[in-house]
C-alpha cells in the first residue's frame, strides 16, 4: 500500500493520508495547500486489541495532511466520489498510485485501511474536527489583529466583573494550548485548570450579545438621517469593542473543544464520535 492514499471528508475538511511522498504529490497535482494531520494522536486506539493496534500503528506511521473545505476542495470531494462510512457524517475512499487512475474507489483491504476500522476512522475524524476549530481560531486572531486596541484593554474597560474573569480564563486556556502544542497531549493537571471555564465564557458571550442588541435598538429609534449619523459616531467604537469581546469568546470555546477532544482521545476513545 506504499503508493495508496486514503481520502476522508467530515464536511468541514479533507484529510489525505498515506506515504508522505504520495500525499504531497497528490496535493501538488490538485493545487491544494495542507496542514499537518497529527496521526500520532490516535495512540488512544492503539491498545484496543491486537488487530486494531496493528492497524493503528500502520496509520500512525503514515503522513497526513488536512485541507479546509473551500469551494475548490469541495469540488474535489465531488470529483472523486467519496462514499459514506459507518462513522456519522464521514465519507472515505482509497485510490491507487496518484495519476494512474481517474476514479476513487471504496476499497476495504488490509489493517491499514481506515474504513475497515471504524474506531480509527472516528479518531481521525476527531483530529480533523480539532484542525477545523483551530483554523477558525486563527481567523479570529486575524480579525482581532485589525482592531487597534488590545483585547485585554477592551475587557478591562468594562465595569462588569465577568469581563475580568474572561481575561483570567483566557490566560489559562492559552497556556493549556501552548502545553498541548509542545507536549503533544493534554494531561489531567492541564485539563483540570480549564474544564470549568465554559460557564464564564458563556456568561461573557451572552452579555456581549445583549450590549450589541442594545446598541442596535438605540440606532433603530433614530428617525432622521441626521440623528442616525450623529448617533453612529458615538457607538461605532463601542460596537467594535463588544464585537471583539464576542470574537474572543468564540475563540476560547473552540480552544476548550480542541482540548476536550484530546482528553477523550486519551482516556475514553470509544466516546470520541459523540464529542466530535
C-alpha positions as CSV (number, residue, x, y, z in Angstrom):
1,X,0.0,0.0,0.0
2,X,3.0,2.3,-0.3
3,X,1.5,4.2,-3.2
4,X,-2.1,4.1,-2.0
5,X,-3.6,7.1,-0.3
6,X,-6.8,7.5,1.7
7,X,-9.2,10.4,1.5
8,X,-11.5,11.4,4.3
9,X,-14.1,14.2,4.5
10,X,-16.2,15.2,7.5
11,X,-18.0,18.1,5.9
12,X,-15.6,20.7,7.3
13,X,-12.3,19.5,6.0
14,X,-10.5,17.0,3.8
15,X,-7.8,14.6,5.0
16,X,-5.2,12.9,2.7
17,X,-3.4,10.0,4.4
18,X,-0.7,7.8,3.1
19,X,3.0,7.5,2.3
20,X,4.4,11.1,2.6
21,X,5.7,11.4,-1.0
22,X,2.3,10.2,-2.4
23,X,0.4,12.6,-0.2
24,X,2.5,15.6,-1.2
25,X,2.3,14.6,-4.9
26,X,-1.5,14.4,-4.7
27,X,-1.8,17.8,-3.1
28,X,0.6,19.4,-5.6
29,X,-1.3,17.8,-8.5
30,X,-4.6,19.2,-7.2
31,X,-3.1,22.6,-6.3
32,X,-4.1,22.4,-2.7
33,X,-2.3,23.6,0.5
34,X,-2.5,21.4,3.6
35,X,-1.8,21.4,7.3
36,X,-0.1,18.6,9.1
37,X,-2.5,16.0,10.4
38,X,-1.2,14.6,13.7
39,X,-2.0,10.9,13.3
40,X,0.1,10.1,16.3
41,X,-2.8,11.4,18.4
42,X,-4.6,8.2,17.5
43,X,-2.5,6.4,20.2
44,X,-5.6,6.1,22.4
45,X,-6.8,3.5,20.0
46,X,-3.6,1.5,19.6
47,X,-4.1,-0.7,22.7
48,X,-7.6,-1.8,21.9
49,X,-6.7,-5.4,20.7
50,X,-4.0,-6.8,18.5
51,X,-5.5,-6.2,15.1
52,X,-6.6,-2.7,16.0
53,X,-3.2,-2.0,17.4
54,X,-1.5,-3.2,14.2
55,X,-3.9,-1.0,12.1
56,X,-3.3,2.0,14.3
57,X,0.4,1.6,14.1
58,X,0.3,1.4,10.3
59,X,-2.0,4.5,10.1
60,X,0.1,6.5,12.6
61,X,3.2,5.7,10.6
62,X,1.7,7.4,7.5
63,X,1.7,11.1,6.7
64,X,-1.5,13.1,6.9
65,X,-2.4,16.5,5.6
66,X,-5.6,18.4,6.3
67,X,-7.3,20.9,3.9
68,X,-10.1,23.2,4.8
69,X,-13.2,22.6,2.7
70,X,-13.3,25.6,0.3
71,X,-15.2,25.6,-3.0
72,X,-12.1,24.2,-4.7
73,X,-11.6,21.3,-2.2
74,X,-15.3,20.6,-2.0
75,X,-15.3,20.2,-5.8
76,X,-12.5,17.7,-5.3
77,X,-14.7,15.6,-3.0
78,X,-17.4,15.5,-5.6
79,X,-15.0,14.8,-8.4
80,X,-13.7,11.6,-6.8
81,X,-17.0,10.4,-5.4
82,X,-16.3,9.6,-1.7
83,X,-18.6,7.1,-0.1
84,X,-20.3,7.3,3.3
85,X,-18.6,5.3,6.1
86,X,-20.1,3.8,9.3
87,X,-18.9,6.9,11.1
88,X,-21.7,9.6,11.0
89,X,-21.0,12.5,8.7
90,X,-17.7,11.0,7.5
91,X,-17.0,9.8,3.9
92,X,-14.0,7.8,2.8
93,X,-12.2,6.5,-0.3
94,X,-8.9,5.0,-1.4
95,X,-7.0,5.4,-4.6
96,X,-4.0,3.6,-6.1
97,X,-0.9,5.5,-7.2
98,X,-1.9,9.1,-7.9
99,X,-2.2,9.8,-11.6
100,X,-2.7,6.1,-12.5
101,X,-6.5,6.1,-12.3
102,X,-9.1,8.7,-12.5
103,X,-11.8,7.4,-10.2
104,X,-11.7,7.0,-6.4
105,X,-12.8,3.5,-5.3
106,X,-14.1,2.3,-2.0
107,X,-11.6,-0.4,-1.1
108,X,-11.6,-2.2,2.3
109,X,-8.4,-4.1,2.4
110,X,-5.7,-4.7,4.9
111,X,-5.5,-3.4,8.5
112,X,-4.2,0.0,7.5
113,X,-7.4,0.9,5.7
114,X,-9.4,3.3,7.9
115,X,-12.7,2.3,6.6
116,X,-12.2,-1.3,7.8
117,X,-11.6,0.1,11.3
118,X,-14.5,2.4,12.3
119,X,-12.8,3.3,15.6
120,X,-9.7,4.6,13.9
121,X,-11.8,6.4,11.4
122,X,-13.7,8.1,14.2
123,X,-10.4,9.1,15.9
124,X,-9.1,10.5,12.6
125,X,-12.3,12.5,12.2
126,X,-11.9,13.8,15.7
127,X,-8.5,15.1,14.9
128,X,-9.9,16.7,11.7
129,X,-12.6,18.5,13.9
130,X,-9.8,19.9,16.0
131,X,-8.0,21.3,12.9
132,X,-11.2,22.9,11.7
133,X,-11.6,24.6,15.0
134,X,-8.0,25.7,15.1
135,X,-8.5,27.2,11.6
136,X,-11.4,29.2,12.9
137,X,-9.4,30.3,15.9
138,X,-6.6,31.6,13.6
139,X,-9.2,33.5,11.5
140,X,-10.5,35.2,14.7
141,X,-6.9,36.1,15.7
142,X,-6.5,37.8,12.3
143,X,-9.8,39.7,12.9
144,X,-8.7,40.8,16.4
145,X,-5.3,42.0,14.9
146,X,-7.2,44.5,12.8
147,X,-8.5,46.2,16.0
148,X,-6.3,49.0,17.2
149,X,-6.9,48.4,20.9
150,X,-5.7,45.3,22.5
151,X,-8.4,42.9,23.5
152,X,-7.4,43.0,27.2
153,X,-7.7,46.7,27.2
154,X,-11.3,46.4,25.8
155,X,-12.1,43.9,28.5
156,X,-10.6,45.9,31.4
157,X,-12.6,49.0,30.3
158,X,-15.8,47.2,31.1
159,X,-17.3,47.6,34.6
160,X,-18.8,44.1,34.9
161,X,-16.6,41.7,36.8
162,X,-17.3,38.8,34.5
163,X,-15.0,40.5,31.9
164,X,-12.1,40.4,34.2
165,X,-12.9,36.7,34.7
166,X,-12.7,36.2,31.0
167,X,-9.2,37.6,31.0
168,X,-8.1,35.0,33.6
169,X,-9.9,32.2,31.8
170,X,-8.2,33.2,28.5
171,X,-4.8,33.0,30.1
172,X,-5.4,29.5,31.5
173,X,-6.7,28.3,28.1
174,X,-3.9,29.9,26.1
175,X,-1.4,28.2,28.5
176,X,-3.1,24.8,28.0
177,X,-3.0,25.2,24.2
178,X,0.7,26.0,24.4
179,X,1.4,23.0,26.6
180,X,-0.6,20.8,24.2
181,X,1.4,22.1,21.2
182,X,4.8,21.4,22.9
183,X,3.8,18.3,24.8
184,X,1.6,16.6,22.3
185,X,-1.2,15.9,24.8
186,X,-3.5,17.4,27.4
187,X,-2.7,15.8,30.8
188,X,-5.0,15.7,33.8
189,X,-3.4,18.6,35.5
190,X,-3.8,20.9,32.5
191,X,-7.4,19.8,31.8
192,X,-8.4,20.4,35.5
193,X,-7.4,24.1,35.1
194,X,-9.7,24.8,32.2
195,X,-12.6,22.3,32.3
196,X,-14.8,24.6,34.3
197,X,-14.2,27.6,32.1
198,X,-17.2,27.2,29.8
199,X,-19.7,28.9,32.1
200,X,-17.5,32.0,32.4
201,X,-17.2,32.2,28.6
202,X,-20.9,31.7,28.1
203,X,-21.8,34.5,30.5
204,X,-19.5,36.9,28.8
205,X,-20.8,35.9,25.4
206,X,-24.4,36.5,26.5
207,X,-23.5,39.8,28.0
208,X,-21.7,41.0,24.8
209,X,-24.7,40.0,22.7
210,X,-27.1,41.9,24.9
211,X,-24.9,45.0,24.7
212,X,-24.8,44.8,20.9
213,X,-28.6,44.3,20.8
214,X,-29.0,47.5,23.0
215,X,-26.8,49.4,20.5
216,X,-28.9,48.2,17.6
217,X,-32.1,49.1,19.3
218,X,-30.8,52.6,20.1
219,X,-29.9,53.1,16.4
220,X,-33.3,51.9,15.2
221,X,-35.1,54.5,17.3
222,X,-33.4,57.3,15.3
223,X,-36.0,58.6,12.8
224,X,-34.0,61.2,11.0
225,X,-30.8,60.7,8.9
226,X,-29.0,63.5,10.7
227,X,-29.8,61.9,14.1
228,X,-28.6,58.5,12.8
229,X,-25.4,59.9,11.5
230,X,-24.6,61.6,14.8
231,X,-25.5,58.5,16.9
232,X,-23.3,56.4,14.7
233,X,-20.2,58.4,15.7
234,X,-20.9,57.6,19.3
235,X,-21.5,53.9,19.0
236,X,-19.0,52.7,16.4
237,X,-16.1,52.2,18.8
238,X,-18.3,50.7,21.5
239,X,-19.8,48.2,19.0
240,X,-16.4,47.3,17.7
241,X,-15.3,46.7,21.3
242,X,-18.2,44.3,22.0
243,X,-17.6,42.5,18.7
244,X,-14.0,41.9,19.8
245,X,-15.2,40.5,23.1
246,X,-17.6,38.3,21.3
247,X,-15.0,37.1,18.9
248,X,-12.7,36.2,21.8
249,X,-15.4,34.1,23.5
250,X,-15.9,32.1,20.3
251,X,-12.1,31.6,20.1
252,X,-11.9,30.3,23.6
253,X,-14.9,28.0,23.1
254,X,-13.1,26.4,20.1
255,X,-10.0,26.0,22.2
256,X,-11.9,24.3,25.0
257,X,-13.4,21.9,22.4
258,X,-9.9,21.1,21.0
259,X,-8.6,20.3,24.5
260,X,-11.7,18.2,25.3
261,X,-11.3,16.0,22.2
262,X,-7.6,15.4,23.2
263,X,-8.7,14.2,26.6
264,X,-11.4,12.0,25.2
265,X,-9.0,10.5,22.6
266,X,-6.7,9.6,25.5
267,X,-9.0,8.4,28.3
268,X,-12.2,7.4,26.6
269,X,-11.6,6.8,22.8
270,X,-14.9,5.0,22.4
271,X,-16.7,8.3,23.2
272,X,-14.9,10.4,20.6
273,X,-17.7,10.3,18.0
274,X,-20.2,11.8,20.4
275,X,-17.9,14.6,21.4
276,X,-16.9,15.3,17.7
